[in-house]
């Protein structure tokens, strides 16, 4: 089962290394990881997608909390949240498939951000499932490269 | 003040009077200022010994142990010692020198990314890049080391920071928004614990190193006595319950007593106090305490429900939780009394197990049995003697046959099991308590890991009494090879004929030897009466095994017995 955890940490030198070292040292899995400063420049927010059963998730949460630099751990499993991810996809586009590519871009409300005679680079933002769907749809057309950002998450409500 | 002067002033303000360390280029400024300071510095002969000595000092006193090492190889030599302290939750602050900030990351001479390397084996670590933050960092380091679940903290100080100048001010207190250890146990949880206790017929307390860390051994005894609950201890909690106390069952686990392991398997309520259900204790987890509800009192939430399912977790300092529990027990004194009387059949059952399989060994008239040496040491040593051990068979025999009475008198590397800890650990304990008897019990293998510290003992007149149980084997591994690998003694024979008496004398210490059982007690008496450090070498039975033993993968009641 995958879980999304949001971690608030001190924006200190080496803090990313502490968290990734914790995960690798204890055999926890990191599917994706995203980190950036918050409004308070001394605090960073890290969004981690991990997988494991409930017992593993409990250990992950507790071990993260134990790190001196971790201020707060929020486990979004079972809660209402907004989740977004961005991907840049370089799609092959020859004369035959160019139109189809643009139709798919339109359907997903994505954007073309780069053009060459043989490719389009498409930027798509949305829930990870939407990003997955777009990638699957353009796959038959020929994908040259994909870069994904990993999800970021925020709780719904006030 | 310079960074180096600030460091020493901070140590002084933290009440540090003794430190252990080894100089080098990256700390030469610190050592220059140290010569003008009133802090006592003890120079061992290897940085690993400096850390183990600071560790032994901390275990014996409860204070934060402090050590200094230079950059590069000096710093990397501290890793084993840091990991040892980390596994056993010992409060330490270790200062390492580092190359100047402009050279960091440049593969400079004697440079090592010690902060990166020690992240997994320290409670926390710091690289100081700005001398203005040095005092604050040190204050935080001490705070982190000694609070919550204690642990080692490393502070890496580049040479240019040590030489830079700034205004010095030491913060009164420190607050970390990201670190707030919880000492107070939830009173409602304690209520539930009392209810579970009153409901039980076969309760058992399982006490570990957390009792020592919380200085709660008197409370442990009171709770046990008031409700007549038997107590079994881990290796780390051994000295927190007097071994000869009628309710004390000795150690549980892989080499625990028969009656302790049977009690765990048959109890209906297991109260874990400051212990973490380590694999040496549980044996096969699915067969561990199968009939018991489990209460787990620990200051570290990560230890709870990590290995074993727990019915009632209580996060808090052992001293706090036990005193709350004792208070509630005193409020319900009549019911507790009833419980105590109701425990009699359980206590009798345990007594039966004790009679059936007491701690024993096959004695001999012709060859010295290592267990006999341990028993003799116990009988002849001072009441408040501090005992350190190395790691292996001798460590287990000490846990089985030495009757500890007082807290902080048994200093041993439990979690990491570090050979080479005992001698420098004893050095640290002796430096803390120059007037007390300090005994290091060692095997011939372990002793050679840090034997160079004999020089330190002699230089500083630290009269540690070293016991070498010499069987010319790496005993514990040999035992496993005998029991599980068809006696294939691969690389466990330490056959070189070392004369430990001559070795002691070469360093300026006294060496004594016993080769027959009749000589054992005389050698011990003579050693204890000698001023200064002494090696007592005992040529012991070569293929003696530590029993009982719970083989790997077996349940606690599937012990191999004598």
Boltz contact constraints between the chains, C-beta under 6 A:
constraints:
  - contact:
      token1: [A, 10]
      token2: [B, 178]
      max_distance: 6.0
  - contact:
      token1: [A, 18]
      token2: [B, 119]
      max_distance: 6.0
  - contact:
      token1: [A, 21]
      token2: [B, 119]
      max_distance: 6.0
  - contact:
      token1: [A, 21]
      token2: [B, 120]
      max_distance: 6.0
  - contact:
      token1: [A, 25]
      token2: [B, 120]
      max_distance: 6.0
  - contact:
      token1: [A, 62]
      token2: [B, 301]
      max_distance: 6.0
  - contact:
      token1: [A, 62]
      token2: [B, 302]
      max_distance: 6.0
  - contact:
      token1: [A, 63]
      token2: [B, 302]
      max_distance: 6.0
  - contact:
      token1: [A, 66]
      token2: [B, 302]
      max_distance: 6.0
  - contact:
      token1: [A, 68]
      token2: [B, 124]
      max_distance: 6.0
  - contact:
      token1: [A, 68]
      token2: [B, 179]
      max_distance: 6.0
  - contact:
      token1: [A, 69]
      token2: [B, 178]
      max_distance: 6.0
  - contact:
      token1: [A, 70]
      token2: [B, 178]
      max_distance: 6.0
  - contact:
      token1: [A, 71]
      token2: [B, 177]
      max_distance: 6.0
  - contact:
      token1: [A, 71]
      token2: [B, 178]
      max_distance: 6.0
